[in-house]
């Protein structure tokens, strides 16, 4: 494998990340402002669509493990991604609940098909484990670049969220199409192995105690991160009164995560991935505890919170996937494993939207009008409870997960 092959393989991860961040961060505010949908309705729609998507992800992974046509699957994902993105990011003025749901189903379906196959393709690179590790490193680097671009571009491209997201979509279209075609044409086919058998059914992975406890910890921890992601734009606008700085806050958060990755990786090499993950959870809770007490004029303090919590995010980006990769190395079934991983990721986002948006609405928050105290406590307080629950679960299951940390058979 040459360097050009790794780059060609990795580049689709950039537009996929460029697509995903607005889908999860900007969509609630876009449909609240532009389409006038109540937050409770938006939360229910996101919950329903993400639950359906989460149910389908393991089945998609199982199907992809059986046929292993990774390049064909990436091509099939293109029309779904483009159609879903068009509906979601360029909604007409009268877009309602049905429009939102249809766009979500198309976008999530295409995203799942693309990401699961792209990740599994990297796990099947020929020439041994070294090639697969390099492919993964290039892919995650491209994805982080996409996240960084998506964090600041809507605000940089236009003065309003609706116009910024629309322009980002038109940038996304050619970048996605070109990058997928480059990967399909330039990268050698994945290593072909036999398809799955009955014992490789999606639920069979749950027989592994290590897999069960890892994915539960990952899910609870993911909810703690997804609640602020769902509410951050409302919080910046109505609590901090610093809407013009929302892109800066997001960039600071993600850049600090990227810069912290070498530190967390080095620390994990010395004390282990589980111990490193636990320390990052303590750091995240310590940094975020102040957010319910902030208000107008506290933008600088919140910038410090973004930086420190972003540093903690760096461990969340590195440690759980590293533990999952160890499980895949031991048990195989790459696409099925990544299918479950994607399903839990989306369930956390669904749960966060299904809880956070109706909850702030129930407590009287109306964007731009009132209820800022309720918003501040749901944004800042609720994630702390889930982060603490994830930490306690990680401590409780340490002995079982230690086998993955040490590379022993789980």
N, C-alpha and C positions, 0 to 999 in steps of 0.2 A: 504494500500500500504506500503510495506517495503522498506528500503533504497536500497536493492539490485534491486528492480524493477525500481526505479528512475535511478540508474546507468546503468542498462541494457537498459533502454529506451534511455538514453542520448548518449551512446557510438557511435552510427552511425554518430552523428554530427561531430565527430573528423575526420574520413576519408573523409566525404563530404567537410569539410573545407580544408582538405589537398589536395583535388582534385580541389577545386574552385580557390584558390589563384594563382597557376601556370597558370590555364586556363585564368585568367584575366591579370596577371602581366607579366608572362614570355613568353607567346605564341607569341606576336608580334616580340620580339627580336629573339626567337628561329627560326621562319620561315624566318626572314630577314637574319640571319647569316647562318643557316643550309641549308635551301632550296633556298635561294637567291631570294625570292620574294620581289618585290618593296613594300615600306611601303604603298603607295596608294592602291595597290592591297590587301594587308593584311587588311587595314582599311575597304575597301569595302566589303571584305568577312566577317569580324567580324560584320559589320553593317547589312548585309543581314541576316546572321544566327541569330543574336540577335533579329532582328525585327520579324522574323518568330517565334522564341521561345517566344517572348513577346506576340504575338497574340495567341499562343496556351496555355499559362499559365492560363488565366482565364477559358478557356474551360476545361482544365485538372482539375482545382479546382472545377468547377461545376459538372463535371462527378464524381469526388471523393466524393463530398458532397452527391451525389445521392446514391452511393453504399457503401461507408464507409468501404471498405475492406482494411484498412490501411496496414496490414501485407502483404497481397498479392501484393499490389502496390509497397511496398519496394522490394519485391523479383523480381517483373517484371522489376524494374529499374536497377537491377544488370547487366544483359547482355548489356544493352545500355551504362551504365557507363564504363564498362570494355572495350567494343569494341571502344567507342569513345575516351577513354583515350589512348588506344593502338595506334590508328591512329594519334592522335594529339601529343603525347609525345614521340613516337618512329617513326618519319617519315623517310621513305627511302630518299636517297640522291636526287632522282628525284621527290620528292613530289611537286606537283603543286597546283594550285588553286582548282581543283576538289577534290583532296585528303583532303585539308584543310576544304573545305565546308562540305564534307561528315562526317568528324570527328567531326566538330562543331555541326552538326544536331544531331548526335547520342549522343554526350556528353551532350549537352544542354537538349535534351529530357529526358535522364535518370536522369539528375540532378534535373530537374523540378519535375518529377514524384516522386523522392525520398524526396526532401525537402518539397514540399507542403503537402504530406501525413504525413511526420514525424512531422511537425509543427502542423497540424490539429489533429493528434493523441494526442499530448500533451494537446491540448485544450479540448479534450473529455475524459480526465481521470476521473474515478469515484471518489466518496467521497468528492465532493465539490470543491470550488474554491481553497482552500489551497493546495490540491493535484496537481491541474493544475499549480499553481504558482511554486511549488517546481519542478515539471517536467520541466517547462520552464527554471528555473534557472540552473538546471543540464545540460540541453541541450545546453544553451548558453555558459556555462562554458566549456563544451567539444568542442564546435565549436571554441572558442577563443584559446584553447590549440592547435587545429588543425591548425589554422592560424599562431600561433607562430612557430610551427614546420615547416610548409611549407615555411615560410619567410626565414629561414636560411638554410634549408636542401639542396637545390640544390647546393649551394656554398660549403657546408660542405662535400657533398658526392662525388664531383668530381671537377676537375680543369676547366672544360668547362661547359657551360650552358646546352648543348645538353646531355652530359653524366649525369650531375646532375639531370635533369628533368627525364631522362629515369630511373635512379635508384630510384628516388622518386616514379615513377609509380609502379615499382615492389614491393616497400614497401607498396604502397597504396592497391594493389590487395588483399593480405591476410587480412590486417586490415579491409578493407571494408566488405569482405565476412564473416569474423568471427563476427564482430560487429553486422551486420544485423541479422545473425542467432541467436546470443545471444538475441537480442531484440525480435525477432519473437517467440523464444521458452520460454523465461523467463518472458516477460511482459504480464500481463493480457490483454484481449481484450479491446479495447476502449469502452466507454459508447455508446450504440446504441441508436440513436434517429431517428425520421422519416426522410425520404429523403426530398429533396427540392420539391417545387411545382412551378407553373408558376411564382408566384411572387418572387421566389428566383432565377430568371434568372440572369446571370452574370452582365448585365448592370443595374439591379435594385439597386445595391449598390451605383451607381452614383447619385441616387436621394437624397442622404444625402449630404447636403452642407459641413458638417464637414469632411466627407470622401473625397470629391472632393478636398477641400483646403489642407487637410493634405497630400494627395498623390501628389498633384502638388508641394507643398513645398519640400516634400521628394525627388521628381524627380529632381528638379532644384538643390537642395543641393547635390544630388548624382552625377550629372554631374561634379560639382566642385571637388568632390573627385575622380571621375573616370578618368579625364584627366591626373592628375599626376600619377595615377596607371598605365595608358597605356604607359607613356613616361619615368617613373622614371629610368629604367635601361639604356636607351639611354642617359639620362641626367647625370647620375653618370659616365658612361663610357666616354662620349665625352665632357662634359662641366667641370665636376669636375676632370676628369682623375683619378678616384678612383674606377674603376670597381671591384677591389678585396674586397672592403668594402661594396658592394651592399647588401649582406646578413646582415651585421651588421646594416646598416641603416634601413632595413625593420624590423629587430628584435627590434631595439630601438623604432621605430614608433609604433609597435603593443604592445610591453610591456608597454610603457607609457600609451597607451589607456586602457589596463587592470588595471594598477595601479591607474588610474584616475577614474575608475568606481565608487568606494565607495564615492569619493568626489562629483561627479556629482549627485549621488543618494541622498546623504545627502543634497546637495544644493537644489535639486528639492523638497525634503520634506518640505523645508522652504519657498521657493519662487515660486514653481510651475515648471512644466516641460517645459512650453513654455518659460518662462523667462530664465530658465537654458539653453535651446537650443539656445536662442538668444545670450547669453553671450559666449557660445562656438563658435558661428560663428564669433563674433568679435575677439576672441582669434586666431582662425584659420587664419583669414585674416591678423592680425598683424604679426603672425609668418611667413607667407608664402610670404609676400610682398618683402622680400629681395632676394628671389631665382633668379629672372632674372639678378641680378647684381653679382652673384657668379661666380667663375671660378676655374681654376686649382689651387690647394693648399688650397682651402676653405672647405676641408672635415670636419674639426672640427666645423666650423660655420654651415654647413649643418646638422651635427649631432644634434646640438642644435635645428635647425628648425624641424628635425624629432621628437625630443622629445616633443617640445611644440605643434606642430600640432597633434602629437599622443595623447596628453592630450585632445585636442579639439575633436579628433575622439571619445574619450570615451563617450561624450555626444551624438554624432551621433549614436553610437551603442545602447544607452539606451533610449533616449527620444522619437524618432519616433515610435519604436515598442511598447513602453508603451502607447502612445496615440492610436495606432492602437488596442492594446489589449482592451482598454476601449471601443472603437467602437464595437469590436467583442462581448464584454460582453453585450452591449446594443442591438445589431442587429442580432447576431448569424452568421450563414453561414461561419464557420471558414475557410474551405478549399478554398471557393470562394474568401474570403477576402485575404488570403495568396497568392492565385493565382494572383490576381491583384497586390499585393505588389511585388511578384516575377517578374511579367511582367514589372512593372515600374523600378525595379532594373536593369533588363536586357536592357530596353530601354535606361537608362542612360549610361550604359556601351557601348551600340551600338552607341549612339550619340557621346560619347566621342571618341571612336575609329574612327568613321566615319568622325569626324571633325579634331581631333588632328593629326592623322597620315598623311592624305592627306595635311593638312595645313603646317606641317613642311617640307613635301616633296616639296610642291609648293614654299615655301620660300627658297629652296635650300639646305635643310639638307639631307645629305647622310651619313648613319652610318659609322663612322671611317674615314670620308674624309673631310667634311666641312659643314658649315651652323650651327655652334654651337650657334651663337647669336640668330638665329631664333628659334632654339630648346629651348633655355633658356627662351625666352619671351612667347612662347606658353605654355611651362611647368609651368612657374611661374605666368604669367600675366593673361592668359585666365581663370584659376580656380577662380581668385579673382573676376572677373566680374560675374560669375555664383553664387559664394557664396554671393556676395552683392545682386544679384537679389533674391536669396532665403530668405535672411534676410528681404528685403523690402516686399516680398510677405507674409512672416510670420507676419510682423507688420500690413500689410493691412488686414489680415484675423484673427487678434487676437480675435476679439469679437466672431466670429463663433467657432474658435477652443478652446476658453476658456471653452466651455461646456464640451469638452472631458477632459480638464485639471482638471475640478472640479468634473467630474464624473456625470454630469447632463445628461439628455436625450438630444441627439443631433438630 
